[in-house]
Amino acid sequence: MKDLGSWSAHSRARRPAQQTADLPPGYPQEYRRLVTLHDGRSVLIRPVLPSDAPALAESIKSADADTIRRRFLGGHPRVTPALLDFLTTVDYTSRFAVVAV
């Protein structure tokens, strides 16, 4: 995938938006992008949601040591509800995170 900061118009195709009743206050839907990887797969990049916590927990638990070191700047963290809450509950202003699904 090329530089995500310079999406072209053809890579800005969007999946149907989630219902706003399901989204936290301030959720910036304008950051949702469907991009096509070099191998042809499509990936939705969007702001994180609290409901991403279970998938994030599984991703952390199954990640290899190099990925963990790069993401957390150290060893494997204990995956606790508090850590998952910290990583997935953001205000989209002073704390912002995106996920690729």
C-alpha positions in Angstrom: 0.0 0.0 0.0 1.3 3.4 -0.8 1.4 6.5 1.4 -2.0 6.6 3.2 -1.7 10.3 3.6 -2.1 10.9 -0.1 -5.2 8.9 -1.1 -6.4 9.5 -4.6 -10.0 9.9 -5.4 -10.4 6.3 -6.7 -9.2 4.9 -3.3 -11.7 6.9 -1.3 -14.6 4.6 -1.9 -16.5 4.2 1.3 -18.3 1.4 2.9 -21.8 2.2 4.1 -21.6 4.3 7.3 -22.5 2.8 10.6 -25.7 4.2 12.1 -24.8 7.3 14.1 -26.8 5.9 17.1 -24.0 3.3 17.4 -21.2 5.8 17.3 -19.7 7.7 20.2 -20.1 11.5 20.4 -17.6 13.2 18.1 -16.9 10.2 16.0 -15.2 11.6 12.8 -16.8 9.6 10.0 -14.8 11.7 7.5 -11.7 9.6 8.3 -13.2 6.3 7.1 -11.5 5.1 3.9 -11.6 2.0 1.9 -8.2 1.4 0.4 -6.9 -1.3 -1.9 -3.6 -3.0 -1.0 -1.0 -3.9 -3.6 -2.2 -7.5 -3.5 -5.8 -6.5 -4.4 -7.3 -6.9 -1.0 -9.5 -4.0 0.3 -9.1 -2.7 3.8 -11.3 -0.2 5.7 -9.3 2.3 7.7 -11.4 4.1 10.3 -11.3 5.7 13.7 -11.2 3.2 16.5 -14.4 2.3 18.4 -14.8 0.9 21.9 -16.4 -2.1 20.3 -13.1 -2.9 18.7 -11.7 -4.1 22.0 -12.2 -7.8 21.6 -10.6 -7.9 18.2 -7.7 -5.7 19.4 -7.2 -8.1 22.4 -6.9 -11.0 20.0 -4.6 -9.1 17.7 -2.3 -8.2 20.6 -2.3 -11.8 21.9 -1.5 -13.3 18.5 1.1 -10.7 17.3 4.7 -11.7 16.9 7.5 -10.3 19.1 8.7 -7.8 16.5 5.2 -6.4 16.0 4.7 -6.0 19.8 8.1 -4.3 20.2 7.3 -1.8 17.5 3.7 -1.1 18.7 4.4 -1.0 22.4 8.1 -0.1 22.5 8.9 -3.1 24.6 7.6 -6.5 25.6 4.2 -8.0 25.4 1.7 -6.0 27.5 -0.8 -7.7 29.8 -4.0 -7.5 27.9 -6.4 -6.2 30.6 -9.8 -4.5 30.3 -8.1 -1.3 31.5 -5.6 -1.5 28.6 -8.2 -2.2 26.0 -10.4 0.6 27.3 -7.4 3.0 27.1 -6.6 2.0 23.6 -10.2 2.0 22.2 -12.0 4.8 24.2 -10.7 8.1 22.7 -12.2 11.5 22.4 -11.1 11.9 18.7 -9.6 15.3 19.5 -6.7 15.0 21.9 -6.5 11.2 21.6 -7.1 9.6 18.2 -6.4 6.1 16.8 -7.3 4.3 13.6 -7.8 0.6 12.9 -7.6 -1.3 9.6 -10.3 -3.9 9.3 
